[in-house]
Amino acid sequence: MHIPYSDNKNIALFGEQNKTVPLVYFNIINLKKGESYSYKLPEHETSVVPATGIVELEVDGIRLGQIGTRKSDVWDGEPEGSYIPTNAECTITCLSDSTECFIAGGIYEKKLEAFLVQKKEIDTVQYGSDDTKTHRKIKHILGAKHHEQVGRLLVNELYTVGAGGWSGFPPHKHDTNRLPDETRHDEVYNYRFRPGHGFGVQVMQYEDDKEGFGYQLFNGSTIAIDKGYHPCVVAPGYEMYYFTILVGLSQRSLVQYFQKTHAYQLETIPGIKDMIAKYK
């Protein structure tokens, strides 16, 4: 499913009872200095990640602290984030002139402990190459480092290194629980481009050997993936970023099933196996 950019007025793009990616919650909120936004999700653990601006977080009436380093866009500094437990009341207050924040959530039954993720704790992995048109950098906000502190939610940011090229390649899927070969993880992306008039394409293929289709992506596009193979590509001359939410049905660690036709390319892309191992 593709949702083009629009002013969502701080209303969740994928809410608590959504049918498209039922494991995922996703909201984008925009605040001015001094404004606050509060939420409480009885069935979802969440992560607040400022795309831009500085915010202070309060959880169940207790100050957690402040996060945010970026001013103009997602390329302007390192990400910071947080973990907000299931059924906790979170209040986000804008400390800078303005802020745009992602709220990423996943279904989880237990209530854990809240914490912040400062920029020094971000786990960065770079893989691919210019030759293979797959050169990428992933910044894990809630990744393997926090495996023991989080339920089934994974949150990261992916950046192209240079302009143009492919992501999510070789084509893979994660829509069926059949360990050890694959896990069921619902996924949501929010895309940004530099320059802002850039574009990309999200490819969707639901069945092997049958024709898929594509969504043209622009600045602010949101994609929800509940099934199928889903590589994406950015046009030459443009850099691409996407905020990524993954939520597992039965476990946090992601097991991707790579399309047999193209799986051999795992051996041609530098560092990709190390990248795959980080989704735990």
N, C-alpha and C positions, 0 to 999 in steps of 0.2 A: 504494500500500500504506500502511495506517495501523497504527502501533504505539502503543497507549495507554501512558501513563506507567506505569513499574514500576521497581523497583530492579534495574538490569541488572548489578549487582555488578562493575562495571568491565569487563564483557564487551561487545565491539563489537555495536552494533545492526545494522550492515551491515559485515560483515567482508571480508577480502581476496578471498575467492572467492564472494561473494554473487551470486545470479542475478538479483536484482530490479533493482539499479542497479549493474551490474558495474564501472563506471568510478569509483564512489565508495566511500570507507571512512568510517565514522562511529562514534565511541565517545563516551560520556559517563563521566567518572571522578569519583569523590568520594573525597577524602582528608582526614584529620585532620592537625593540626600535627605536623610531623616525619616523616610518612609519605611514601613515594615510590612512583612507578609508572614502569616502564620498558617501552619497546616499540621494535621495529625492523621496518619494513615494506620488504621487498626490492623491491617494485614500485610503491610509493606515496610521493609527496611529501605532506607533511602540514602542518597548522597547529594549534598548541595555542592555544586561546582561553579564558581563565578567564571563566566566567559570573559567578562570585563568588570572592572570596579572592585571595591573592597566592601566586605560585609562583616557584620558581627552576628554570631549564632548564639541562640539561647535554646536549651533543651530541657523540657520539663521544669522551666522556671530558673534554671541554673545557667550562668554564662559559660559557654564553651570556649569562646575566643573568636578571633577574626582571621579571615582568609581573603586572598585575592591579591594579585600582583600586576594584572594587565590593565592597560588604560584604553587603548584604541581598538584592539581586536585580539583574536586568539593567537596571533603571531607575536604579540607584544609582551613577551615574558613567559615565565613558566606557570603551569597550572597549579592550583591548590584545591583541596577538596575536604570532604568530611564524611563521617559515617553517622547516620541518625537511626536509632533503633526502631523496630516495629512498635507501633502504638505509643510513640513518644511525640509530644507537642514540640514543634520546632518553630522558632521565630527568627526570621532573617531581617536584619536592619541594615539599610544602606548607609555607609560611612563616607563614600566618595560622592562626587557630583551626581553620578548615576551608576547603575549596575544592571547587567544582564546575567541571570543565573540559570543554570540547568538544575533541575531536580530529577534525579534518576532513581527509580525504585524497582524493587523486586519482591514478589511474594515470599514471605518467610514467617514461620510460626513463632519463633522464640524472640524474646527481647534481650538484646545484648547491650554492651556498653558503648556510649557515644565517644567519638574521638575526631580530631582534626588530622588532615594530611597536609603538611607543609611542603614547600617546593623542594627542600633537601631530601624529602622522603619519596619523591616520585621515582619510579623504577622505569628507566628509559632503555629501549632496545631498538637498534637500527639494523635493517636487513635489506636484502635485495641489491640491485646494482643498476647503473645507468644502461649497461649493455642489455640487461634482460627487461628493461623498462618497468622495474618493480622496486625502485629505491624508495624506502619508507622508514619513518621513525614513529614508534609507538610509545606514548607516555602513560604508564599505568598508574592510575590514581587509587583505585581499589583493585589490586592485583595479587600476585603470589605472595608479596610481602605481608599482606594482611589476611592470609588464608584462615588463620585461627581466630580472627576477630570479627569475621563477617559471615553471614549465612550463605546465600546462593547468588549474590550480586557481584558482577564484574563491571568496572567502569574504567574507560581509558579514552585517550585522544590519539588519533592517527593523523600524521602529517606526511605529505609527499616531500621527498628530498629532491629539490629541483622541480621542473615543470613537466607536466604530462606523465603518462604511464598508468599502470594497472595496480589495483589493490584487490585483496580477496582472491588472489590467484595463486595456485591453480583453483578452479572452481570447487567449492566445498559446500556442504550442508550440515545442519545439526538440528534436525526436526523429529528425530525418532530415538527413543530410549532403547538401545540395543548394545549394551556394553559387552565386550570392550571396544567395539567398532565405532560407536557414535553415542552422543547424548542429545537429549532434547533441551535446547536453549532457545528461548525467544530473544529477538534482537531488535534494537532501534538505533538508527543513525540520525544525526543532524549535521548537515553539510555547510561548509563555508569555502569561499574561493578568494584567491588573491591573484590579480585584481578582482574586485567584487563583481565585475560583469562576466567572469569566467563561467565555465559550465563543465559538466561531466555527464556520464550515463551509468545508471544502475541496471545491470543485466539480471533478469530473473528467469530461471529455467526450472520448472517443476518436475520434469521427468527426463530421464536419460533418453537420448536419441529422438527427442521431440523438440520442436522449435520453441524457443523462449521468447521473451519480449524485453523491452527496456523502458525506463523512465528517464527523461532528460532532467538533470539536476541543476538547480541554480542556488545562489546564495540563500541560505535559510531553509532549503528543502529538508524535509524529514521523511525517512523511509522506515517502514516496519516490516520485519522479515519473520514469518512464522513457518515457512517451508521452502524447500528448493535450494538450488545452487545460486550464488549471488555475488559474482565478481563485479567490480565497478572500475571505471576508467575516467581520467580527467584529460581534457583536450590539451594539445601542445600549447605551450606559452602560459599556462596557468598552474598555480599551486592549489592543492586541495587539502582540506581538513575535514575530519568528521569525528564528532563526539559519539562514543559508542557505549551502549548499555547491553549487557548480556545477562540473562537470568535463567538458571537451570531449574528444571522440573524436580530432579531428584538429587542433584549434587552440584557443587559450585564449579568444579573443574570441567573445562570444555573439552570434548573429544569431537574433532571435526572429521567428517567422512569426505575424502577427496574423490572427485569424479574420476573413474577408472581411466577414461580416455586421456586425461591430462595429468594424472597423478605422478607420472615419471618426471614431470618438471620440478617436483620437489628437490630433485638432485641437481638442478641447474641454477637454483636461486640461492645466492650466498646468505647464510645466516637464518634461513627460514625455519629450520628445525628448532633453533634456539628461541625464535619468536613464538612458535607454537607452544613450546614448553612453559611459557610465561602465563598462559591462560588457566591458572589453577586457583 
